[in-house]
Amino acid sequence: MAAKTIPLPTFEILFENRFVIKGELYPGLAPNTVGSFIHLANSGFYDGAVITSASSDSVLQIDHPTEKAPYCINGEMPLNDCEYNTGKLSYGGMCMYHPNGCYSVRSAFMLVLHSNTRSLRMMGADYAFFGQVLEGMRFAHLLSRNSWDRIKHEHVAHKIETIRVNTYGKEYPFETIPVPDGYP
């Protein structure tokens, strides 16, 4: 009798304007990151999150505008001597964001909107690659271009209604670390 194959966890990001972005997560590349992201998403932490930073056709950074995750995790990226996250960051990739000089991550993540090979190689060393967008990249591009009010010259915070992950019944544990002193 063949063992039952459990699919990769899949996510859905629903924006208030009804845009939807869907994809899959890679626990084989970044098990701790995937576990933490699933926990935050399915507990409702990201409900009300916004695009905190956007660079037209480069990246979308998403985080909660007022709340911070009560813990950090070690960043699973080469810069942090993580040797098992060997995935190649590509167009539509998801990675956890970390502040400059910190090698731990909390809750902010990015969607990659470009395919510049040199830039992707550099980003791949600096950020924990943990998922891939499979549907809705056109919405991500629209949101990146419409994140600034051109008349008022201010950031427009596109709001997320929900982010949920289907784990197909599998548990994805993760290990936390205390929030480092001075961590934003």
Backbone hydrogen bonds in HBPLUS format (Angstrom, degrees):
<---DONOR---> <-ACCEPTOR-->    atom                        ^
c    i                          cat <-CA-CA->   ^        H-A-AA   ^      H-
h    n   atom  resd res      DA  || num        DHA   H-A  angle D-A-AA Bond
n    s   type  num  typ     dist DA aas  dist angle  dist       angle   num
A0025-LEU N   A0009-PRO O   2.86 MM  16  5.48 156.4  1.92 157.9 159.1     1
A0010-THR N   A0166-ASN O   3.08 MM 156  5.28 151.7  2.16 143.0 147.7     2
A0166-ASN N   A0010-THR O   2.74 MM 156  5.28 156.8  1.79 159.8 165.6     3
A0011-PHE N   A0023-GLY O   2.89 MM  12  5.42 155.2  1.95 132.3 140.3     4
A0023-GLY N   A0011-PHE O   3.15 MM  12  5.42 153.4  2.23 140.0 141.6     5
A0012-GLU N   A0164-ARG O   2.92 MM 152  5.57 143.8  2.05 156.9 167.1     6
A0164-ARG N   A0012-GLU O   3.12 MM 152  5.57 156.6  2.18 148.1 154.0     7
A0013-ILE N   A0021-ILE O   2.76 MM   8  5.08 167.0  1.78 156.9 161.5     8
A0021-ILE N   A0013-ILE O   2.96 MM   8  5.08 155.6  2.02 142.1 150.1     9
A0014-LEU N   A0162-THR O   2.88 MM 148  5.33 171.4  1.89 162.5 165.4    10
A0161-GLU N   A0014-LEU O   2.68 MM 147  5.55 147.2  1.78 143.9 155.6    11
A0162-THR N   A0014-LEU O   3.21 MM 148  5.33 155.8  2.27 138.5 145.7    12
A0015-PHE N   A0019-PHE O   2.92 MM   4  5.26 174.5  1.92 162.1 163.8    13
A0018-ARG N   A0015-PHE O   2.84 MM   3  5.23 154.1  1.91 120.8 123.7    14
A0016-GLU N   A0159-LYS O   2.98 MM 143  5.84 168.0  1.99 149.5 150.5    15
A0022-LYS N   A0135-GLU O   2.89 MM 113  5.04 161.4  1.93 138.5 144.6    16
A0134-LEU N   A0022-LYS O   2.73 MM 112  5.79 161.3  1.77 138.0 144.7    17
A0135-GLU N   A0022-LYS O   3.04 MM 113  5.04 163.4  2.07 140.1 137.9    18
A0024-GLU N   A0132-GLN O   2.97 MM 108  5.55 148.9  2.07 154.2 159.2    19
A0132-GLN N   A0024-GLU O   2.88 MM 108  5.55 156.2  1.94 159.2 166.0    20
A0026-TYR N   A0130-PHE O   2.82 MM 104  5.28 163.3  1.85 143.9 142.6    21
A0029-LEU N   A0026-TYR O   3.06 MM   3  5.58 148.0  2.17 113.4 121.7    22
A0030-ALA N   A0026-TYR O   3.21 MM   4  6.50 163.3  2.24 156.6 161.5    23
A0034-VAL N   A0030-ALA O   2.90 MM   4  6.07 168.8  1.91 164.1 167.4    24
A0035-GLY N   A0031-PRO O   2.99 MM   4  6.07 162.2  2.02 143.1 148.4    25
A0036-SER N   A0032-ASN O   2.97 MM   4  6.17 160.6  2.01 148.2 153.1    26
A0037-PHE N   A0033-THR O   2.88 MM   4  6.06 165.7  1.90 154.2 158.5    27
A0038-ILE N   A0034-VAL O   2.90 MM   4  6.06 165.5  1.92 155.5 159.1    28
A0039-HIS N   A0035-GLY O   3.03 MM   4  6.20 161.7  2.07 144.7 150.0    29
A0040-LEU N   A0036-SER O   2.90 MM   4  6.16 169.2  1.91 157.7 160.0    30
A0041-ALA N   A0037-PHE O   2.83 MM   4  5.95 170.1  1.84 155.3 158.6    31
A0042-ASN N   A0038-ILE O   2.88 MM   4  5.86 171.2  1.88 155.5 158.0    32
A0043-SER N   A0039-HIS O   3.01 MM   4  5.91 131.4  2.25 139.7 150.7    33
A0045-PHE N   A0040-LEU O   2.96 MM   5  5.13 135.0  2.17 165.3 163.3    34
A0044-GLY N   A0041-ALA O   3.12 MM   3  5.44 159.2  2.17 108.4 114.8    35
A0047-ASP N   A0044-GLY O   3.06 MM   3  5.26 153.2  2.14 107.7 116.1    36
A0049-ALA N   A0046-TYR O   2.79 MM   3  4.98 159.3  1.84 133.6 131.8    37
A0048-GLY N   A0160-ILE O   2.90 MM 112  5.23 147.9  2.01 145.6 154.5    38
A0160-ILE N   A0049-ALA O   2.73 MM 111  5.29 163.0  1.76 165.0 162.4    39
A0050-VAL N   A0063-ASP O   2.93 MM  13  5.87 163.2  1.95 161.4 155.8    40
A0063-ASP N   A0050-VAL O   3.14 MM  13  5.87 159.2  2.19 164.1 167.8    41
A0051-ILE N   A0158-HIS O   3.12 MM 107  5.63 140.8  2.28 142.7 154.4    42
A0052-THR N   A0061-GLN O   2.79 MM   9  5.66 131.5  2.03 138.9 153.0    43
A0061-GLN N   A0053-SER O   2.79 MM   8  5.03 168.2  1.80 161.5 158.5    44
A0055-SER N   A0059-VAL O   3.00 MM   4  5.43 162.4  2.03 161.3 162.7    45
A0058-SER N   A0055-SER O   2.70 MM   3  5.16 142.8  1.83 157.7 146.8    46
A0113-LEU N   A0058-SER O   2.66 MM  55  4.68 167.8  1.68 140.6 138.6    47
A0060-LEU N   A0111-LEU O   3.02 MM  51  5.19 147.8  2.12 141.5 151.2    48
A0111-LEU N   A0060-LEU O   2.86 MM  51  5.19 148.1  1.96 144.2 154.8    49
A0062-ILE N   A0109-PHE O   2.76 MM  47  5.45 168.1  1.77 168.1 172.4    50
A0109-PHE N   A0062-ILE O   3.00 MM  47  5.45 158.8  2.05 151.7 157.9    51
A0072-CYS N   A0177-ILE O   3.12 MM 105  5.27 164.4  2.14 161.7 160.4    52
A0177-ILE N   A0072-CYS O   2.73 MM 105  5.27 154.4  1.79 144.8 146.4    53
A0073-ILE N   A0105-VAL O   2.89 MM  32  5.48 147.9  1.99 150.1 160.4    54
A0105-VAL N   A0073-ILE O   2.87 MM  32  5.48 160.5  1.91 157.0 163.4    55
A0075-GLY N   A0103-TYR O   2.94 MM  28  5.57 158.0  1.99 146.2 146.3    56
A0080-ASN N   A0077-MET O   2.85 MM   3  5.44 149.5  1.94 119.0 128.2    57
A0082-CYS N   A0077-MET O   3.23 MM   5  5.19 156.6  2.29 129.3 127.6    58
A0081-ASP N   A0078-PRO O   2.84 MM   3  4.92 144.9  1.97 123.6 119.7    59
A0079-LEU N   A0125-ALA O   2.88 MM  46  5.44 143.9  2.01 157.9 155.2    60
A0086-THR N   A0084-TYR O   2.94 MM   2  5.54 122.7  2.28 110.4  93.7    61
A0093-GLY N   A0090-SER O   2.86 MM   3  5.34 148.6  1.96 144.8 143.2    62
A0092-GLY N   A0112-VAL O   2.87 MM  20  5.06 154.8  1.94 138.4 144.8    63
A0133-VAL N   A0092-GLY O   2.76 MM  41  4.95 166.0  1.77 141.6 146.6    64
A0112-VAL N   A0093-GLY O   2.93 MM  19  5.29 159.0  1.97 154.0 159.9    65
A0094-MET N   A0131-GLY O   2.81 MM  37  4.84 150.3  1.90 136.2 130.6    66
A0130-PHE N   A0094-MET O   2.95 MM  36  5.87 165.2  1.97 151.4 155.2    67
A0095-CYS N   A0110-MET O   3.09 MM  15  5.37 153.8  2.16 140.3 147.5    68
A0110-MET N   A0095-CYS O   2.75 MM  15  5.37 158.5  1.80 160.1 167.8    69
A0096-MET N   A0128-ALA O   3.05 MM  32  5.33 148.0  2.15 134.8 139.1    70
A0097-TYR N   A0108-ALA O   2.83 MM  11  5.26 173.3  1.83 131.4 133.6    71
A0102-CYS N   A0099-PRO O   3.05 MM   3  5.56 160.7  2.09 138.9 139.1    72
A0120-LEU N   A0116-ASN O   2.86 MM   4  6.05 160.4  1.90 160.5 167.2    73
A0121-ARG N   A0117-THR O   2.98 MM   4  6.19 153.4  2.05 149.0 155.4    74
A0122-MET N   A0118-ARG O   3.16 MM   4  6.47 159.2  2.20 148.9 153.9    75
A0123-MET N   A0119-SER O   2.87 MM   4  6.11 164.1  1.90 153.8 158.6    76
A0124-GLY N   A0120-LEU O   2.81 MM   4  5.86 153.7  1.88 145.3 152.8    77
A0125-ALA N   A0122-MET O   3.29 MM   3  5.50 137.9  2.48 100.4 110.7    78
A0126-ASP N   A0123-MET O   2.96 MM   3  5.07 126.0  2.26  99.6 114.4    79
A0127-TYR N   A0123-MET O   2.94 MM   4  5.95 138.8  2.11 162.0 170.9    80
A0139-PHE N   A0136-GLY O   2.96 MM   3  5.31 129.5  2.23 105.7 118.6    81
A0140-ALA N   A0136-GLY O   3.19 MM   4  6.63 153.3  2.27 147.8 155.5    82
A0141-HIS N   A0137-MET O   2.97 MM   4  6.28 157.4  2.02 153.1 157.9    83
A0142-LEU N   A0138-ARG O   3.04 MM   4  6.28 158.2  2.09 141.6 147.6    84
A0143-LEU N   A0139-PHE O   2.87 MM   4  6.10 164.1  1.90 155.5 159.4    85
A0144-SER N   A0140-ALA O   2.96 MM   4  6.17 148.2  2.06 143.2 152.1    86
A0145-ARG N   A0141-HIS O   3.08 MM   4  6.32 150.5  2.17 148.9 155.9    87
A0146-ASN N   A0142-LEU O   3.00 MM   4  6.13 134.5  2.21 142.8 155.5    88
A0156-VAL N   A0147-SER O   2.77 MM   9  4.85 170.5  1.78 126.3 128.0    89
A0149-ASP N   A0154-GLU O   2.80 MM   5  5.38 170.6  1.81 166.4 166.2    90
A0153-HIS N   A0149-ASP O   2.68 MM   4  5.30 127.8  1.95 146.9 159.8    91
A0170-LYS N   A0167-THR O   3.11 MM   3  5.44 169.6  2.12 116.1 118.3    92
A0183-TYR N   A0180-PRO O   3.06 MM   3  5.48 154.8  2.13 136.4 134.9    93
